[in-house]
């Protein structure tokens, strides 16, 4: 494939990075013709659908989760093309026989089995046209997962961030208390949900296409279309980018294997960004449990003239077990930050769709904005596991000394903050400019109904043993991912043991819950939950191991999927 000549960029001779350094805190820095910060899954799903309809050569989807029946545009009217994901993929594959689609999803652990679509293999693999390839990615470190959320279309347009093509994600930026379309495929309603994804075009999209191909090659796939560029402009003509002609860094987390060292670019970029901040650090993260990053923020908070720190997180973690593990870890880190906030520059807040009705907006986004120098959007949470155990991919827009890009970053930050405050973006931008402070704008809107609310932390909390953290939020894999047959067999043996250790940790959390509330009803509920944890972790993991050690099934599955 012959690449079309690339246009010259006006800022190429003078641009210098402010924070991003390839080989240190990022993989590489590539140029993007256009860049857009997509706020929330309603717009993201709609843009993905439009991109898939334009695909002609290749589509790569990397994800933590996927739902074949997810509706990418539940509010669509009068469209002839399908909006449901599996029907849309079949539609574009039949329409363009030369199109090759590759969908790669984490081969999830037993603990998630009851939450996943059991028919994904059938709906997205076996019953699809032969040139749609679906696979589960099991080449991950023991105790870790593949967490990257990337879509690349024709190596020209790409999406990267924190959103999977699955249920329980769709919402608009209005985050209304009542939203008719905010339902799961089973018809269950859920609370407002905040997400962020980046859309890019140009050379950085092609680099993300290389990353996707590397993931497939790690599974042994050798017949992949070569990367290329036909000069087609897939950017929607009616979508105005936030910025054009910018430099975007790609930062990754990849746990080490028996032949490859670990990659911890995401962690290094966090630490370098915090160290370089002068005025403000704005963070959105589902989890906030990493003590190393917390220590870096503590050091900045203790400085007399350090930056203000805004952390937007969920009001609480989802699910009982998660609240008593990751939630407890987060409470400890937040208490550490509050203790260091002698100069009152810290705000730990959650977005409320309605403060008076106590309806929170759940935060699933992973965003960091440092001054007007760097905007980061990706899949990495501020947790231990996102820095060393799970695979992650973040995009960082580095302004360098380009005042045009710096202004664009300020605009995006104001728009994100305005969404949480229920106000117009230009009004919030004006308030930030007038006061010179993000926290001042947040405080001024504290009495509004749709606003940011301080996170309530427990007055006292019994710290969890380190063994709990090692099981739920490890910093390093229990064993590296296997790259040889012997290594895969060894990892499979550990995969049998790890669920048992996780089950024991879950039982210990339940015991702790009973000690905190020794009522008979709570004891009975906790006992039943403990039995369920053990049964699910044991029986379902045995089932997954049987599937893993059935090579004939694997061979037939591959033939059925891709011919």
Secondary structure, 3 states (H helix, E strand, C coil): CCCCCCCCCCCCCCCCCCCCCECCCECEEEEEEEEEEEECHHHHHHHHHHHHHHCCCEEEEEECCECCCCECCCCCCCCCCCCEHHHHHHHHHHHCCCCEEEEEEECCCHHHHHHCCCCHHHHHHHCCCCCEEEEEECCCCECCCECCCEEEECCCEEEEECCCECCCCCCCCCCCCCCCCCECCCCCECCCEECEEEEEECHHHHHHHHHHHHHHHHCCCCCCCCCCCCCCCCCCCCCCCCEEEEEEEEEEEECCECCCCCEEHHHHHHHHHHHHCCCEEEEEECCECCHHHHHHHHHHHHCCCCCEEEEECCCCCCCHHHHCCHHHHHHHHHHHHHHHCCCCCEEEEEEEEECCCCEECEECCEEEEECCCEEEEECCCECCHHHHCCEEEEEEEECCCCHHHHHHHHHHHHHHHHHHHCCCHHHHHHHHHHHCCHHHHHHHCCCCCCEEEECCCCCCCCCCCHHHHHHHCCCCCCECECCCHHHHHHHHHHHHHHHHHHHHHHHHHHHHHHHHCCCHHHHHHHHHHHHHHHHHHHHHHHHHHHHHCCHHHHHHHHHHHHC
